């Protein structure tokens, strides 16, 4: 693993931070291109204006996603910051960001921005859904290089991570999720020519498929003896379960609405 890529004097350049920057930057850039092409005509903007405004949105998304991810991590691992270590809660360059916290922070920022700018809400979220997966996949590379977000101990298939509190081999669940994210990204890009014609369908497919992926991976990320809310292995698994149920409900509603006879 390479938590620190290089050092210049007192400055350390962290692999996790680099991957996070690439993930956010690339995802925003790709969405900006789609926004210029597909959203601009709907709101009376030129391609260039829509492209630039998407980067304005990206600024708020970056700030709110990082803030949400860190708050979620600190809340879930508050014992790590007790006994006079609360100052460490702001050291995001050392890792310690929870994806779902970042996702909710980003969604909140995007929702407010779309409403203020009067961009089509469902279409805009559907358009960005695949890029969430791409950005998350790149972020998992940072997790692997940083030696965090590993799984349970496995002497046969595990790797020794420098961030682990022991010298035992742990499952590289970051790489599992990286692979799953890339596969789902390709699938959502492939089907969105059809799914974009149904409001909220692309976003719901993202929620259902990624939620199921994350729910499953969490079984190998957490010890069965340490359960959350008595039935889940972690807070992220609990959130995944809720997201899957909600997303499937939306997909069923869309399917039901499509099958209803239209009035002539």
C-alpha positions in Angstrom: 0.0 0.0 0.0 1.1 3.6 -0.5 -0.7 5.9 1.9 1.8 8.7 1.1 2.7 9.0 -2.6 5.5 11.5 -2.1 6.9 14.0 0.3 8.3 17.5 -0.3 9.8 18.9 2.8 7.0 19.0 5.5 4.3 18.4 2.9 2.9 14.9 2.4 0.8 14.0 -0.7 -1.7 11.3 0.2 -2.9 8.7 -2.3 -6.4 8.8 -0.7 -6.7 12.6 -1.3 -5.5 12.3 -4.9 -8.0 9.6 -5.7 -10.8 11.6 -4.0 -9.9 14.7 -6.1 -9.8 12.6 -9.3 -13.1 10.9 -8.5 -14.9 14.2 -7.8 -13.3 16.0 -10.7 -13.9 13.4 -13.3 -17.5 12.7 -12.3 -18.3 16.4 -12.3 -16.6 16.9 -15.7 -18.6 14.1 -17.3 -21.8 15.3 -15.8 -21.1 18.8 -17.0 -20.7 17.5 -20.6 -24.1 15.8 -20.3 -25.7 18.8 -18.7 -24.4 21.1 -21.5 -25.9 18.7 -24.1 -29.1 17.5 -22.5 -30.2 20.0 -19.8 -29.2 23.3 -21.4 -31.9 23.2 -24.1 -34.5 22.5 -21.4 -33.6 25.6 -19.3 -32.7 28.1 -22.1 -29.0 27.9 -21.8 -26.2 27.4 -24.4 -24.1 24.3 -24.2 -21.2 26.3 -22.8 -23.4 27.9 -20.1 -24.8 24.6 -19.0 -21.4 23.1 -18.9 -20.1 26.0 -16.7 -23.1 25.9 -14.4 -22.5 22.2 -13.7 -19.1 23.1 -12.4 -20.7 25.7 -10.1 -22.9 22.9 -8.8 -19.8 20.8 -8.4 -18.2 23.2 -6.0 -21.2 22.8 -3.6 -21.3 19.1 -4.1 -17.6 18.7 -3.2 -17.9 20.7 0.0 -21.1 19.1 1.2 -20.1 15.6 0.3 -16.8 15.7 2.1 -18.5 17.3 5.1 -21.3 14.7 5.2 -18.8 11.8 4.7 -16.7 13.0 7.7 -19.7 13.7 10.0 -21.0 10.2 9.2 -17.6 8.6 10.0 -17.1 10.5 13.2 -20.6 9.7 14.4 -20.1 6.0 13.6 -16.6 5.8 15.1 -16.9 8.4 17.9 -14.9 6.2 20.3 -11.9 6.9 18.1 -12.1 10.6 18.8 -12.8 10.6 22.5 -10.4 11.3 25.3 -9.0 14.6 23.9 -8.7 13.4 20.3 -11.6 15.4 18.8 -9.2 17.6 16.8 -8.4 14.5 14.7 -12.0 14.6 13.4 -11.0 17.3 10.9 -8.0 15.4 9.5 -9.7 14.1 6.4 -6.5 13.7 4.5 -5.7 10.7 6.7 -8.9 8.9 5.5 -12.0 8.2 7.5 -14.9 9.2 5.1 -18.1 7.2 4.9 -19.5 7.0 1.5 -23.2 7.2 2.5 -22.6 10.4 4.4 -20.9 11.9 1.4 -23.7 10.7 -0.9 -26.4 12.3 1.3 -24.4 15.5 1.6 -24.0 15.6 -2.2 -27.7 14.9 -2.9 -28.8 17.6 -0.5 -26.5 20.1 -2.1 -27.6 19.1 -5.6 -31.3 19.1 -4.7 -31.1 22.7 -3.4 -29.0 23.8 -6.4 -31.4 22.2 -8.9 -34.4 23.9 -7.3 -32.7 27.3 -7.2 -31.5 27.1 -10.8 -34.8 25.5 -11.9 -33.1 22.6 -13.6 -35.4 19.5 -14.1 -35.0 17.6 -10.9 -35.6 14.0 -11.9 -33.8 14.2 -15.2 -30.8 15.9 -13.6 -30.5 13.2 -10.9 -31.0 10.4 -13.4 -28.3 11.9 -15.6 -25.7 12.0 -12.8 -26.5 8.5 -11.3 -23.9 6.5 -13.3 -21.2 9.0 -12.4 -21.7 8.4 -8.7 -20.6 4.8 -9.3 -17.6 5.9 -11.4 -16.5 8.4 -8.7 -17.0 5.8 -6.0 -14.9 3.2 -7.9 -12.0 5.7 -8.1 -12.4 6.5 -4.4 -12.1 2.8 -3.6 -8.7 2.8 -5.2 -7.7 5.4 -2.7 -9.1 3.3 0.1 -6.9 0.3 -1.0 -3.8 2.5 -1.4 -4.4 4.0 2.0 -4.9 0.6 3.6 -8.4 1.3 5.0 -11.9 -0.1 4.5 -10.6 -3.6 4.4 -12.6 -6.7 5.4 -12.5 -9.4 8.0 -9.4 -11.5 8.7 -8.8 -14.3 6.2 -5.6 -16.2 6.2 -6.1 -17.7 2.7 -7.4 -14.7 0.6 -6.4 -11.7 2.7 -3.7 -9.0 2.5 -1.9 -7.3 5.3 -3.0 -3.6 5.4 -0.8 -1.0 7.1 -3.9 0.7 8.5 -5.1 -2.4 10.4 -4.5 -2.6 14.2 -3.0 -6.1 13.7 -0.5 -7.7 11.3 -3.1 -10.2 10.1 -4.3 -10.6 6.5 -7.7 -9.0 5.8 -10.0 -9.4 2.8 -9.5 -6.6 0.2 -13.2 -5.7 0.1 -12.2 -2.3 -1.4 -11.3 -4.1 -4.6 -14.5 -6.1 -4.6 -16.5 -2.9 -4.4 -14.3 -1.2 -7.0 -15.1 -4.0 -9.4 -18.8 -4.0 -8.6 -19.0 -0.2 -9.0 -17.3 -0.3 -12.5 -19.7 -3.1 -13.7 -22.7 -1.2 -12.5 -21.4 2.0 -14.0 -21.1 0.3 -17.4 -24.6 -1.2 -17.1 -26.3 2.1 -16.2 -24.5 3.9 -19.0 -25.6 1.1 -21.4 -29.3 1.2 -20.4 -29.8 4.9 -19.8 -30.9 5.6 -23.4 -34.1 3.8 -22.3 -34.2 4.6 -18.6 -33.9 8.4 -19.1 -37.3 8.4 -20.6 -38.8 7.5 -17.2 -38.3 10.0 -14.4 -36.3 8.7 -11.4 -35.7 5.3 -13.0 -31.9 5.7 -13.5 -31.4 6.9 -10.0 -33.6 4.2 -8.6 -31.7 1.5 -10.5 -28.5 3.0 -9.0 -30.0 2.8 -5.5 -31.2 -0.8 -5.9 -28.1 -2.2 -7.5 -25.4 -0.4 -5.5 -27.4 -0.8 -2.3 -27.5 -4.6 -2.8 -23.8 -4.6 -3.7 -22.9 -2.7 -0.5 -25.3 -4.7 1.7 -23.6 -7.9 0.5 -20.0 -6.6 0.9 -20.7 -5.5 4.4 -21.0 -9.2 5.5 -17.2 -9.5 4.8 -16.2 -6.1 6.1 -17.5 -6.5 9.7 -17.2 -9.1 12.4 -20.5 -11.0 12.9 -20.1 -10.6 16.7 -20.3 -6.8 16.3 -23.8 -6.0 15.1 -25.5 -2.6 14.6 -29.1 -2.3 15.6 -29.0 -6.0 16.5 -29.6 -7.2 12.9 -27.1 -5.4 10.8 -23.3 -5.7 10.7 -22.8 -1.9 10.3 -24.6 1.4 9.9 -23.8 1.3 6.2 -25.5 -2.1 5.8 -28.6 -0.8 7.5 -28.6 2.3 5.2 -28.1 0.0 2.2 -31.1 -2.1 3.2 -33.3 0.9 3.4 -32.1 2.3 0.1 -32.7 -1.0 -1.7 -36.3 -1.3 -0.4 -37.0 2.3 -1.3 -35.5 2.1 -4.7 -37.3 -1.1 -5.6 -40.6 0.5 -4.5 -40.0 3.5 -6.8 -39.1 1.1 -9.7 -42.4 -0.8 -9.1 -44.3 2.5 -9.1 -42.8 3.5 -12.4 -43.6 0.1 -13.9 -47.2 0.3 -12.5 -47.6 3.8 -13.9 -46.4 2.6 -17.3 -48.9 -0.2 -17.5 -51.9 2.0 -16.6 -54.2 2.7 -19.5 -53.9 6.3 -20.8 -57.0 8.4 -21.2 -57.7 9.3 -24.8 
